[in-house]
Amino acid sequence: MTSAREVVEPHIEALLKEAETARLSTDAVARILFERAIRIWRDIRKPEDIRAELLEAAEHLDPDEDFMFMRP
């Protein structure tokens, strides 16, 4: 069975390569992806659920700490 990560990751890698070729800021690309993720979540999740997810992610920004997005 194919996972969501297996489907999405190659597209993100291709997007980042294309953005690099076009000399686009990776920060700008990340902001657009983040904006899109929020819009997707708004269609399927409650605002308090999205907020909890974002707070959990913010609490685990240390690059030396393993973290994966998980639904609360």
All heavy atoms as a GROMACS GRO file, in nm:
protein
  591
    1MET      N    1   0.084  -0.118   0.000
    1MET     CA    2   0.000   0.000   0.000
    1MET      C    3   0.088   0.125   0.000
    1MET      O    4   0.183   0.134   0.076
    1MET     CB    5  -0.091  -0.001   0.122
    1MET     CG    6  -0.186   0.113   0.127
    1MET     SD    7  -0.301   0.087   0.264
    1MET     CE    8  -0.388   0.238   0.256
    2THR      N    9   0.057   0.217  -0.084
    2THR     CA   10   0.133   0.340  -0.095
    2THR      C   11   0.090   0.438   0.013
    2THR      O   12  -0.028   0.455   0.039
    2THR     CB   13   0.109   0.406  -0.233
    2THR    OG1   14   0.145   0.311  -0.334
    2THR    CG2   15   0.192   0.529  -0.250
    3SER      N   16   0.189   0.503   0.076
    3SER     CA   17   0.158   0.601   0.180
    3SER      C   18   0.146   0.740   0.119
    3SER      O   19   0.196   0.766   0.008
    3SER     CB   20   0.267   0.602   0.287
    3SER     OG   21   0.386   0.661   0.236
    4ALA      N   22   0.082   0.829   0.192
    4ALA     CA   23   0.072   0.968   0.148
    4ALA      C   24   0.210   1.029   0.130
    4ALA      O   25   0.235   1.102   0.034
    4ALA     CB   26  -0.010   1.049   0.248
    5ARG      N   27   0.302   0.997   0.221
    5ARG     CA   28   0.438   1.049   0.212
    5ARG      C   29   0.506   1.004   0.082
    5ARG      O   30   0.574   1.082   0.016
    5ARG     CB   31   0.520   1.005   0.333
    5ARG     CG   32   0.661   1.063   0.334
    5ARG     CD   33   0.734   1.033   0.463
    5ARG     NE   34   0.665   1.080   0.582
    5ARG     CZ   35   0.666   1.205   0.626
    5ARG    NH1   36   0.733   1.296   0.560
    5ARG    NH2   37   0.602   1.238   0.734
    6GLU      N   38   0.486   0.879   0.045
    6GLU     CA   39   0.547   0.827  -0.078
    6GLU      C   40   0.491   0.896  -0.202
    6GLU      O   41   0.562   0.910  -0.301
    6GLU     CB   42   0.524   0.675  -0.089
    6GLU     CG   43   0.603   0.596   0.013
    6GLU     CD   44   0.564   0.450   0.016
    6GLU    OE1   45   0.443   0.419   0.000
    6GLU    OE2   46   0.654   0.367   0.036
    7VAL      N   47   0.368   0.939  -0.196
    7VAL     CA   48   0.307   1.010  -0.309
    7VAL      C   49   0.353   1.155  -0.312
    7VAL      O   50   0.389   1.208  -0.418
    7VAL     CB   51   0.152   1.003  -0.301
    7VAL    CG1   52   0.089   1.093  -0.404
    7VAL    CG2   53   0.104   0.859  -0.318
    8VAL      N   54   0.356   1.220  -0.198
    8VAL     CA   55   0.379   1.364  -0.192
    8VAL      C   56   0.527   1.402  -0.203
    8VAL      O   57   0.561   1.499  -0.272
    8VAL     CB   58   0.318   1.422  -0.062
    8VAL    CG1   59   0.356   1.568  -0.043
    8VAL    CG2   60   0.167   1.406  -0.063
    9GLU      N   61   0.615   1.331  -0.136
    9GLU     CA   62   0.758   1.369  -0.130
    9GLU      C   63   0.823   1.390  -0.268
    9GLU      O   64   0.893   1.490  -0.286
    9GLU     CB   65   0.839   1.267  -0.050
    9GLU     CG   66   0.820   1.279   0.099
    9GLU     CD   67   0.883   1.403   0.160
    9GLU    OE1   68   0.973   1.465   0.100
    9GLU    OE2   69   0.841   1.439   0.271
   10PRO      N   70   0.802   1.302  -0.366
   10PRO     CA   71   0.865   1.327  -0.496
   10PRO      C   72   0.818   1.458  -0.561
   10PRO      O   73   0.897   1.526  -0.627
   10PRO     CB   74   0.822   1.207  -0.582
   10PRO     CG   75   0.786   1.101  -0.484
   10PRO     CD   76   0.734   1.172  -0.363
   11HIS      N   77   0.694   1.495  -0.538
   11HIS     CA   78   0.642   1.620  -0.593
   11HIS      C   79   0.706   1.740  -0.524
   11HIS      O   80   0.738   1.840  -0.589
   11HIS     CB   81   0.489   1.625  -0.579
   11HIS     CG   82   0.421   1.520  -0.659
   11HIS    ND1   83   0.404   1.527  -0.796
   11HIS    CD2   84   0.367   1.402  -0.620
   11HIS    CE1   85   0.342   1.420  -0.838
   11HIS    NE2   86   0.318   1.342  -0.734
   12ILE      N   87   0.724   1.729  -0.394
   12ILE     CA   88   0.789   1.839  -0.321
   12ILE      C   89   0.934   1.853  -0.367
   12ILE      O   90   0.982   1.965  -0.388
   12ILE     CB   91   0.780   1.817  -0.169
   12ILE    CG1   92   0.634   1.829  -0.124
   12ILE    CG2   93   0.868   1.918  -0.095
   12ILE    CD1   94   0.611   1.793   0.021
   13GLU      N   95   1.003   1.742  -0.382
   13GLU     CA   96   1.142   1.748  -0.430
   13GLU      C   97   1.150   1.811  -0.568
   13GLU      O   98   1.237   1.895  -0.595
   13GLU     CB   99   1.204   1.608  -0.430
   13GLU     CG  100   1.229   1.550  -0.292
   13GLU     CD  101   1.318   1.639  -0.205
   13GLU    OE1  102   1.418   1.694  -0.256
   13GLU    OE2  103   1.284   1.655  -0.086
   14ALA      N  104   1.060   1.773  -0.657
   14ALA     CA  105   1.057   1.832  -0.791
   14ALA      C  106   1.025   1.980  -0.784
   14ALA      O  107   1.086   2.061  -0.855
   14ALA     CB  108   0.954   1.759  -0.878
   15LEU      N  109   0.932   2.018  -0.699
   15LEU     CA  110   0.897   2.158  -0.681
   15LEU      C  111   1.017   2.238  -0.633
   15LEU      O  112   1.045   2.347  -0.685
   15LEU     CB  113   0.782   2.170  -0.580
   15LEU     CG  114   0.752   2.309  -0.526
   15LEU    CD1  115   0.700   2.400  -0.636
   15LEU    CD2  116   0.655   2.301  -0.411
   16LEU      N  117   1.090   2.186  -0.536
   16LEU     CA  118   1.207   2.256  -0.484
   16LEU      C  119   1.316   2.271  -0.590
   16LEU      O  120   1.380   2.376  -0.598
   16LEU     CB  121   1.259   2.186  -0.358
   16LEU     CG  122   1.168   2.194  -0.237
   16LEU    CD1  123   1.220   2.105  -0.124
   16LEU    CD2  124   1.151   2.338  -0.190
   17LYS      N  125   1.335   2.168  -0.670
   17LYS     CA  126   1.434   2.177  -0.778
   17LYS      C  127   1.391   2.281  -0.881
   17LYS      O  128   1.472   2.361  -0.929
   17LYS     CB  129   1.453   2.041  -0.845
   17LYS     CG  130   1.531   1.945  -0.760
   17LYS     CD  131   1.547   1.810  -0.828
   17LYS     CE  132   1.616   1.714  -0.733
   17LYS     NZ  133   1.623   1.579  -0.786
   18GLU      N  134   1.262   2.282  -0.916
   18GLU     CA  135   1.212   2.380  -1.011
   18GLU      C  136   1.224   2.522  -0.956
   18GLU      O  137   1.263   2.615  -1.027
   18GLU     CB  138   1.066   2.350  -1.046
   18GLU     CG  139   1.010   2.443  -1.151
   18GLU     CD  140   0.868   2.408  -1.192
   18GLU    OE1  141   0.817   2.301  -1.154
   18GLU    OE2  142   0.807   2.490  -1.264
   19ALA      N  143   1.193   2.538  -0.828
   19ALA     CA  144   1.205   2.670  -0.765
   19ALA      C  145   1.351   2.716  -0.763
   19ALA      O  146   1.380   2.833  -0.788
   19ALA     CB  147   1.149   2.664  -0.623
   20GLU      N  148   1.443   2.624  -0.736
   20GLU     CA  149   1.585   2.657  -0.736
   20GLU      C  150   1.629   2.700  -0.876
   20GLU      O  151   1.700   2.800  -0.891
   20GLU     CB  152   1.668   2.538  -0.689
   20GLU     CG  153   1.817   2.566  -0.683
   20GLU     CD  154   1.897   2.446  -0.638
   20GLU    OE1  155   1.840   2.336  -0.620
   20GLU    OE2  156   2.019   2.463  -0.620
   21THR      N  157   1.587   2.628  -0.977
   21THR     CA  158   1.620   2.662  -1.116
   21THR      C  159   1.568   2.801  -1.152
   21THR      O  160   1.634   2.878  -1.221
   21THR     CB  161   1.562   2.557  -1.212
   21THR    OG1  162   1.620   2.430  -1.181
   21THR    CG2  163   1.592   2.590  -1.356
   22ALA      N  164   1.448   2.832  -1.101
   22ALA     CA  165   1.387   2.962  -1.128
   22ALA      C  166   1.438   3.070  -1.032
   22ALA      O  167   1.393   3.185  -1.038
   22ALA     CB  168   1.236   2.952  -1.118
   23ARG      N  169   1.531   3.032  -0.946
   23ARG     CA  170   1.590   3.124  -0.846
   23ARG      C  171   1.484   3.185  -0.755
   23ARG      O  172   1.488   3.303  -0.722
   23ARG     CB  173   1.672   3.232  -0.914
   23ARG     CG  174   1.791   3.176  -0.986
   23ARG     CD  175   1.872   3.285  -1.050
   23ARG     NE  176   1.986   3.225  -1.118
   23ARG     CZ  177   2.106   3.279  -1.122
   23ARG    NH1  178   2.127   3.395  -1.066
   23ARG    NH2  179   2.203   3.219  -1.185
   24LEU      N  180   1.389   3.101  -0.716
   24LEU     CA  181   1.286   3.143  -0.623
   24LEU      C  182   1.332   3.112  -0.480
   24LEU      O  183   1.399   3.013  -0.456
   24LEU     CB  184   1.154   3.072  -0.651
   24LEU     CG  185   1.094   3.096  -0.788
   24LEU    CD1  186   0.972   3.007  -0.808
   24LEU    CD2  187   1.059   3.242  -0.806
   25SER      N  188   1.292   3.194  -0.389
   25SER     CA  189   1.326   3.176  -0.248
   25SER      C  190   1.258   3.050  -0.194
   25SER      O  191   1.137   3.031  -0.211
   25SER     CB  192   1.279   3.298  -0.170
   25SER     OG  193   1.265   3.270  -0.034
   26THR      N  194   1.335   2.966  -0.126
   26THR     CA  195   1.274   2.849  -0.063
   26THR      C  196   1.179   2.892   0.048
   26THR      O  197   1.081   2.823   0.076
   26THR     CB  198   1.380   2.752  -0.007
   26THR    OG1  199   1.468   2.823   0.081
   26THR    CG2  200   1.459   2.686  -0.118
   27ASP      N  201   1.206   3.007   0.109
   27ASP     CA  202   1.115   3.060   0.210
   27ASP      C  203   0.979   3.092   0.147
   27ASP      O  204   0.875   3.058   0.203
   27ASP     CB  205   1.173   3.185   0.276
   27ASP     CG  206   1.083   3.236   0.386
   27ASP    OD1  207   1.072   3.167   0.490
   27ASP    OD2  208   1.024   3.345   0.369
   28ALA      N  209   0.980   3.154   0.031
   28ALA     CA  210   0.854   3.187  -0.039
   28ALA      C  211   0.780   3.060  -0.076
   28ALA      O  212   0.657   3.052  -0.059
   28ALA     CB  213   0.882   3.271  -0.162
   29VAL      N  214   0.852   2.960  -0.124
   29VAL     CA  215   0.790   2.833  -0.161
   29VAL      C  216   0.727   2.768  -0.036
   29VAL      O  217   0.614   2.722  -0.040
   29VAL     CB  218   0.892   2.738  -0.227
   29VAL    CG1  219   0.834   2.599  -0.247
   29VAL    CG2  220   0.940   2.796  -0.360
   30ALA      N  221   0.801   2.767   0.074
   30ALA     CA  222   0.750   2.708   0.198
   30ALA      C  223   0.626   2.781   0.247
   30ALA      O  224   0.530   2.717   0.292
   30ALA     CB  225   0.858   2.709   0.305
   31ARG      N  226   0.625   2.913   0.236
   31ARG     CA  227   0.508   2.990   0.279
   31ARG      C  228   0.385   2.955   0.196
   31ARG      O  229   0.274   2.944   0.248
   31ARG     CB  230   0.536   3.140   0.271
   31ARG     CG  231   0.628   3.189   0.379
   31ARG     CD  232   0.666   3.336   0.356
   31ARG     NE  233   0.764   3.379   0.449
   31ARG     CZ  234   0.736   3.435   0.567
   31ARG    NH1  235   0.611   3.455   0.601
   31ARG    NH2  236   0.834   3.472   0.648
   32ILE      N  237   0.405   2.937   0.067
   32ILE     CA  238   0.293   2.901  -0.020
   32ILE      C  239   0.243   2.760   0.013
   32ILE      O  240   0.121   2.736   0.020
   32ILE     CB  241   0.333   2.914  -0.169
   32ILE    CG1  242   0.358   3.061  -0.203
   32ILE    CG2  243   0.227   2.853  -0.260
   32ILE    CD1  244   0.431   3.082  -0.333
   33LEU      N  245   0.335   2.667   0.036
   33LEU     CA  246   0.295   2.531   0.074
   33LEU      C  247   0.220   2.532   0.207
   33LEU      O  248   0.119   2.463   0.224
   33LEU     CB  249   0.418   2.440   0.082
   33LEU     CG  250   0.483   2.404  -0.050
   33LEU    CD1  251   0.616   2.335  -0.027
   33LEU    CD2  252   0.391   2.315  -0.132
   34PHE      N  253   0.271   2.612   0.301
   34PHE     CA  254   0.207   2.624   0.432
   34PHE      C  255   0.066   2.681   0.418
   34PHE      O  256  -0.030   2.630   0.476
   34PHE     CB  257   0.294   2.713   0.522
   34PHE     CG  258   0.242   2.728   0.661
   34PHE    CD1  259   0.245   2.622   0.751
   34PHE    CD2  260   0.191   2.849   0.704
   34PHE    CE1  261   0.198   2.638   0.880
   34PHE    CE2  262   0.144   2.865   0.833
   34PHE     CZ  263   0.147   2.759   0.921
   35GLU      N  264   0.054   2.785   0.338
   35GLU     CA  265  -0.077   2.847   0.312
   35GLU      C  266  -0.174   2.745   0.253
   35GLU      O  267  -0.290   2.737   0.292
   35GLU     CB  268  -0.057   2.964   0.216
   35GLU     CG  269  -0.184   3.034   0.176
   35GLU     CD  270  -0.155   3.141   0.070
   35GLU    OE1  271  -0.070   3.229   0.097
   35GLU    OE2  272  -0.215   3.133  -0.039
   36ARG      N  273  -0.125   2.666   0.159
   36ARG     CA  274  -0.210   2.565   0.096
   36ARG      C  275  -0.250   2.457   0.196
   36ARG      O  276  -0.366   2.412   0.199
   36ARG     CB  277  -0.138   2.503  -0.024
   36ARG     CG  278  -0.214   2.389  -0.092
   36ARG     CD  279  -0.358   2.427  -0.128
   36ARG     NE  280  -0.366   2.510  -0.244
   36ARG     CZ  281  -0.389   2.464  -0.366
   36ARG    NH1  282  -0.407   2.335  -0.388
   36ARG    NH2  283  -0.396   2.548  -0.466
   37ALA      N  284  -0.156   2.415   0.280
   37ALA     CA  285  -0.187   2.314   0.382
   37ALA      C  286  -0.297   2.364   0.475
   37ALA      O  287  -0.390   2.290   0.507
   37ALA     CB  288  -0.062   2.279   0.462
   38ILE      N  289  -0.289   2.490   0.515
   38ILE     CA  290  -0.392   2.548   0.601
   38ILE      C  291  -0.527   2.547   0.531
   38ILE      O  292  -0.630   2.510   0.589
   38ILE     CB  293  -0.355   2.692   0.645
   38ILE    CG1  294  -0.228   2.691   0.729
   38ILE    CG2  295  -0.471   2.758   0.719
   38ILE    CD1  296  -0.238   2.619   0.860
   39ARG      N  297  -0.528   2.583   0.402
   39ARG     CA  298  -0.656   2.583   0.327
   39ARG      C  299  -0.713   2.442   0.317
   39ARG      O  300  -0.835   2.422   0.329
   39ARG     CB  301  -0.637   2.642   0.188
   39ARG     CG  302  -0.639   2.794   0.191
   39ARG     CD  303  -0.649   2.851   0.052
   39ARG     NE  304  -0.514   2.856  -0.003
   39ARG     CZ  305  -0.483   2.859  -0.130
   39ARG    NH1  306  -0.577   2.855  -0.222
   39ARG    NH2  307  -0.359   2.865  -0.170
   40ILE      N  308  -0.627   2.343   0.294
   40ILE     CA  309  -0.673   2.204   0.288
   40ILE      C  310  -0.733   2.164   0.422
   40ILE      O  311  -0.841   2.106   0.429
   40ILE     CB  312  -0.558   2.109   0.247
   40ILE    CG1  313  -0.517   2.134   0.102
   40ILE    CG2  314  -0.598   1.963   0.269
   40ILE    CD1  315  -0.387   2.066   0.062
   41TRP      N  316  -0.660   2.194   0.529
   41TRP     CA  317  -0.710   2.158   0.662
   41TRP      C  318  -0.841   2.226   0.693
   41TRP      O  319  -0.929   2.167   0.756
   41TRP     CB  320  -0.606   2.195   0.767
   41TRP     CG  321  -0.501   2.090   0.786
   41TRP    CD1  322  -0.502   1.961   0.744
   41TRP    CD2  323  -0.378   2.108   0.855
   41TRP    NE1  324  -0.387   1.897   0.781
   41TRP    CE2  325  -0.309   1.985   0.851
   41TRP    CE3  326  -0.318   2.215   0.920
   41TRP    CZ2  327  -0.185   1.967   0.909
   41TRP    CZ3  328  -0.194   2.196   0.978
   41TRP    CH2  329  -0.128   2.073   0.972
   42ARG      N  330  -0.858   2.352   0.652
   42ARG     CA  331  -0.984   2.423   0.681
   42ARG      C  332  -1.104   2.352   0.622
   42ARG      O  333  -1.214   2.361   0.675
   42ARG     CB  334  -0.978   2.565   0.625
   42ARG     CG  335  -0.899   2.660   0.710
   42ARG     CD  336  -0.906   2.799   0.650
   42ARG     NE  337  -0.825   2.892   0.725
   42ARG     CZ  338  -0.780   3.006   0.677
   42ARG    NH1  339  -0.809   3.042   0.553
   42ARG    NH2  340  -0.707   3.086   0.752
   43ASP      N  341  -1.082   2.281   0.512
   43ASP     CA  342  -1.192   2.208   0.448
   43ASP      C  343  -1.231   2.082   0.524
   43ASP      O  344  -1.342   2.031   0.507
   43ASP     CB  345  -1.154   2.168   0.304
   43ASP     CG  346  -1.149   2.286   0.209
   43ASP    OD1  347  -1.206   2.393   0.242
   43ASP    OD2  348  -1.087   2.271   0.102
   44ILE      N  349  -1.139   2.029   0.605
   44ILE     CA  350  -1.165   1.899   0.667
   44ILE      C  351  -1.149   1.895   0.819
   44ILE      O  352  -1.181   1.794   0.881
   44ILE     CB  353  -1.074   1.790   0.604
   44ILE    CG1  354  -0.927   1.825   0.621
   44ILE    CG2  355  -1.110   1.768   0.458
   44ILE    CD1  356  -0.829   1.717   0.577
   45ARG      N  357  -1.098   2.005   0.877
   45ARG     CA  358  -1.072   2.005   1.022
   45ARG      C  359  -1.128   2.131   1.086
   45ARG      O  360  -1.141   2.234   1.022
   45ARG     CB  361  -0.922   1.996   1.048
   45ARG     CG  362  -0.863   1.863   1.002
   45ARG     CD  363  -0.713   1.864   1.004
   45ARG     NE  364  -0.660   1.846   1.137
   45ARG     CZ  365  -0.532   1.824   1.163
   45ARG    NH1  366  -0.443   1.818   1.065
   45ARG    NH2  367  -0.489   1.810   1.286
   46LYS      N  368  -1.153   2.122   1.213
   46LYS     CA  369  -1.201   2.236   1.290
   46LYS      C  370  -1.083   2.328   1.323
   46LYS      O  371  -0.970   2.281   1.338
   46LYS     CB  372  -1.266   2.189   1.418
   46LYS     CG  373  -1.392   2.108   1.395
   46LYS     CD  374  -1.449   2.059   1.524
   46LYS     CE  375  -1.572   1.975   1.497
   46LYS     NZ  376  -1.631   1.923   1.619
   47PRO      N  377  -1.110   2.459   1.334
   47PRO     CA  378  -1.002   2.553   1.364
   47PRO      C  379  -0.921   2.517   1.488
   47PRO      O  380  -0.798   2.527   1.488
   47PRO     CB  381  -1.074   2.687   1.383
   47PRO     CG  382  -1.197   2.674   1.299
   47PRO     CD  383  -1.237   2.529   1.312
   48GLU      N  384  -0.987   2.471   1.594
   48GLU     CA  385  -0.913   2.436   1.716
   48GLU      C  386  -0.822   2.314   1.695
   48GLU      O  387  -0.716   2.304   1.756
   48GLU     CB  388  -1.007   2.414   1.835
   48GLU     CG  389  -1.112   2.308   1.815
   48GLU     CD  390  -1.242   2.358   1.752
   48GLU    OE1  391  -1.250   2.473   1.704
   48GLU    OE2  392  -1.338   2.280   1.751
   49ASP      N  393  -0.861   2.225   1.606
   49ASP     CA  394  -0.778   2.110   1.572
   49ASP      C  395  -0.653   2.156   1.495
   49ASP      O  396  -0.542   2.109   1.522
   49ASP     CB  397  -0.860   2.011   1.488
   49ASP     CG  398  -0.789   1.880   1.463
   49ASP    OD1  399  -0.708   1.838   1.547
   49ASP    OD2  400  -0.815   1.820   1.358
   50ILE      N  401  -0.672   2.247   1.401
   50ILE     CA  402  -0.559   2.302   1.325
   50ILE      C  403  -0.464   2.375   1.419
   50ILE      O  404  -0.342   2.358   1.412
   50ILE     CB  405  -0.608   2.396   1.213
   50ILE    CG1  406  -0.694   2.319   1.113
   50ILE    CG2  407  -0.491   2.464   1.143
   50ILE    CD1  408  -0.771   2.408   1.015
   51ARG      N  409  -0.520   2.455   1.507
   51ARG     CA  410  -0.439   2.530   1.604
   51ARG      C  411  -0.356   2.435   1.688
   51ARG      O  412  -0.236   2.457   1.709
   51ARG     CB  413  -0.529   2.616   1.692
   51ARG     CG  414  -0.453   2.700   1.791
   51ARG     CD  415  -0.551   2.786   1.874
   51ARG     NE  416  -0.481   2.875   1.962
   51ARG     CZ  417  -0.436   2.842   2.083
   51ARG    NH1  418  -0.455   2.721   2.129
   51ARG    NH2  419  -0.372   2.931   2.157
   52ALA      N  420  -0.416   2.329   1.738
   52ALA     CA  421  -0.344   2.231   1.820
   52ALA      C  422  -0.230   2.168   1.741
   52ALA      O  423  -0.119   2.148   1.793
   52ALA     CB  424  -0.440   2.124   1.872
   53GLU      N  425  -0.255   2.136   1.616
   53GLU     CA  426  -0.151   2.077   1.530
   53GLU      C  427  -0.034   2.173   1.513
   53GLU      O  428   0.083   2.134   1.522
   53GLU     CB  429  -0.211   2.045   1.393
   53GLU     CG  430  -0.119   1.973   1.299
   53GLU     CD  431  -0.129   1.823   1.310
   53GLU    OE1  432  -0.239   1.769   1.322
   53GLU    OE2  433  -0.022   1.758   1.305
   54LEU      N  434  -0.065   2.300   1.487
   54LEU     CA  435   0.040   2.400   1.466
   54LEU      C  436   0.119   2.426   1.594
   54LEU      O  437   0.243   2.440   1.590
   54LEU     CB  438  -0.020   2.529   1.413
   54LEU     CG  439  -0.084   2.519   1.275
   54LEU    CD1  440  -0.155   2.649   1.239
   54LEU    CD2  441   0.019   2.482   1.170
   55LEU      N  442   0.051   2.432   1.708
   55LEU     CA  443   0.120   2.452   1.835
   55LEU      C  444   0.212   2.334   1.867
   55LEU      O  445   0.324   2.353   1.913
   55LEU     CB  446   0.020   2.473   1.948
   55LEU     CG  447  -0.052   2.608   1.947
   55LEU    CD1  448  -0.164   2.610   2.051
   55LEU    CD2  449   0.046   2.721   1.972
   56GLU      N  450   0.164   2.215   1.841
   56GLU     CA  451   0.247   2.095   1.863
   56GLU      C  452   0.372   2.100   1.776
   56GLU      O  453   0.482   2.071   1.822
   56GLU     CB  454   0.165   1.969   1.835
   56GLU     CG  455   0.239   1.840   1.858
   56GLU     CD  456   0.267   1.811   2.004
   56GLU    OE1  457   0.202   1.867   2.093
   56GLU    OE2  458   0.356   1.727   2.029
   57ALA      N  459   0.356   2.137   1.651
   57ALA     CA  460   0.471   2.148   1.561
   57ALA      C  461   0.567   2.255   1.609
   57ALA      O  462   0.689   2.236   1.608
   57ALA     CB  463   0.423   2.178   1.419
   58ALA      N  464   0.514   2.369   1.653
   58ALA     CA  465   0.598   2.479   1.700
   58ALA      C  466   0.678   2.440   1.823
   58ALA      O  467   0.790   2.488   1.843
   58ALA     CB  468   0.511   2.602   1.729
   59GLU      N  469   0.622   2.354   1.905
   59GLU     CA  470   0.691   2.310   2.026
   59GLU      C  471   0.803   2.210   1.995
   59GLU      O  472   0.882   2.176   2.084
   59GLU     CB  473   0.592   2.250   2.124
   59GLU     CG  474   0.499   2.355   2.183
   59GLU     CD  475   0.391   2.295   2.271
   59GLU    OE1  476   0.390   2.172   2.292
   59GLU    OE2  477   0.307   2.373   2.319
   60HIS      N  478   0.812   2.163   1.872
   60HIS     CA  479   0.912   2.064   1.836
   60HIS      C  480   0.998   2.112   1.719
   60HIS      O  481   1.027   2.037   1.625
   60HIS     CB  482   0.845   1.931   1.800
   60HIS     CG  483   0.776   1.869   1.916
   60HIS    ND1  484   0.644   1.894   1.946
   60HIS    CD2  485   0.822   1.787   2.013
   60HIS    CE1  486   0.611   1.828   2.055
   60HIS    NE2  487   0.717   1.763   2.098
   61LEU      N  488   1.040   2.237   1.723
   61LEU     CA  489   1.120   2.294   1.614
   61LEU      C  490   1.269   2.264   1.627
   61LEU      O  491   1.344   2.291   1.534
   61LEU     CB  492   1.098   2.446   1.607
   61LEU     CG  493   0.960   2.489   1.559
   61LEU    CD1  494   0.946   2.641   1.568
   61LEU    CD2  495   0.936   2.443   1.416
   62ASP      N  496   1.310   2.207   1.739
   62ASP     CA  497   1.452   2.174   1.759
   62ASP      C  498   1.494   2.070   1.654
   62ASP      O  499   1.438   1.961   1.648
   62ASP     CB  500   1.472   2.118   1.899
   62ASP     CG  501   1.617   2.086   1.931
   62ASP    OD1  502   1.702   2.084   1.840
   62ASP    OD2  503   1.645   2.062   2.050
   63PRO      N  504   1.592   2.105   1.568
   63PRO     CA  505   1.632   2.011   1.462
   63PRO      C  506   1.695   1.882   1.514
   63PRO      O  507   1.703   1.784   1.442
   63PRO     CB  508   1.733   2.092   1.380
   63PRO     CG  509   1.782   2.198   1.472
   63PRO     CD  510   1.670   2.227   1.568
   64ASP      N  511   1.736   1.881   1.639
   64ASP     CA  512   1.795   1.760   1.697
   64ASP      C  513   1.690   1.666   1.756
   64ASP      O  514   1.721   1.559   1.804
   64ASP     CB  515   1.898   1.797   1.804
   64ASP     CG  516   2.017   1.870   1.746
   64ASP    OD1  517   2.055   1.841   1.630
   64ASP    OD2  518   2.072   1.956   1.816
   65GLU      N  519   1.566   1.709   1.751
   65GLU     CA  520   1.456   1.630   1.806
   65GLU      C  521   1.374   1.574   1.692
   65GLU      O  522   1.335   1.645   1.601
   65GLU     CB  523   1.369   1.721   1.893
   65GLU     CG  524   1.250   1.652   1.953
   65GLU     CD  525   1.164   1.748   2.034
   65GLU    OE1  526   1.208   1.859   2.063
   65GLU    OE2  527   1.051   1.711   2.066
   66ASP      N  528   1.347   1.445   1.694
   66ASP     CA  529   1.262   1.383   1.592
   66ASP      C  530   1.118   1.427   1.614
   66ASP      O  531   1.070   1.436   1.725
   66ASP     CB  532   1.268   1.230   1.600
   66ASP     CG  533   1.400   1.174   1.556
   66ASP    OD1  534   1.470   1.244   1.479
   66ASP    OD2  535   1.435   1.063   1.598
   67PHE      N  536   1.051   1.458   1.503
   67PHE     CA  537   0.911   1.498   1.512
   67PHE      C  538   0.842   1.464   1.382
   67PHE      O  539   0.893   1.491   1.274
   67PHE     CB  540   0.897   1.648   1.539
   67PHE     CG  541   0.754   1.695   1.541
   67PHE    CD1  542   0.675   1.671   1.651
   67PHE    CD2  543   0.699   1.758   1.431
   67PHE    CE1  544   0.542   1.712   1.653
   67PHE    CE2  545   0.566   1.799   1.432
   67PHE     CZ  546   0.489   1.776   1.543
   68MET      N  547   0.723   1.409   1.391
   68MET     CA  548   0.640   1.383   1.274
   68MET      C  549   0.501   1.438   1.304
   68MET      O  550   0.453   1.427   1.416
   68MET     CB  551   0.633   1.235   1.244
   68MET     CG  552   0.765   1.175   1.202
   68MET     SD  553   0.752   1.002   1.156
   68MET     CE  554   0.647   1.013   1.015
   69PHE      N  555   0.438   1.497   1.203
   69PHE     CA  556   0.301   1.544   1.220
   69PHE      C  557   0.212   1.426   1.254
   69PHE      O  558   0.217   1.322   1.189
   69PHE     CB  559   0.249   1.610   1.093
   69PHE     CG  560   0.284   1.755   1.083
   69PHE    CD1  561   0.393   1.797   1.011
   69PHE    CD2  562   0.206   1.850   1.146
   69PHE    CE1  563   0.425   1.930   1.002
   69PHE    CE2  564   0.235   1.983   1.138
   69PHE     CZ  565   0.346   2.025   1.064
   70MET      N  566   0.133   1.444   1.355
   70MET     CA  567   0.038   1.341   1.394
   70MET      C  568  -0.094   1.409   1.427
   70MET      O  569  -0.095   1.515   1.487
   70MET     CB  570   0.088   1.265   1.517
   70MET     CG  571   0.216   1.188   1.491
   70MET     SD  572   0.286   1.117   1.639
   70MET     CE  573   0.152   1.022   1.704
   71ARG      N  574  -0.201   1.347   1.389
   71ARG     CA  575  -0.333   1.401   1.425
   71ARG      C  576  -0.351   1.387   1.575
   71ARG      O  577  -0.320   1.284   1.631
   71ARG     CB  578  -0.443   1.327   1.353
   71ARG     CG  579  -0.453   1.373   1.211
   71ARG     CD  580  -0.586   1.343   1.149
   71ARG     NE  581  -0.702   1.373   1.225
   71ARG     CZ  582  -0.778   1.483   1.208
   71ARG    NH1  583  -0.742   1.572   1.121
   71ARG    NH2  584  -0.885   1.501   1.277
   72PRO      N  585  -0.401   1.493   1.640
   72PRO     CA  586  -0.427   1.485   1.785
   72PRO      C  587  -0.539   1.388   1.817
   72PRO      O  588  -0.616   1.351   1.736
   72PRO     CB  589  -0.465   1.627   1.823
   72PRO     CG  590  -0.476   1.706   1.698
   72PRO     CD  591  -0.429   1.621   1.586
   0.00000   0.00000   0.00000
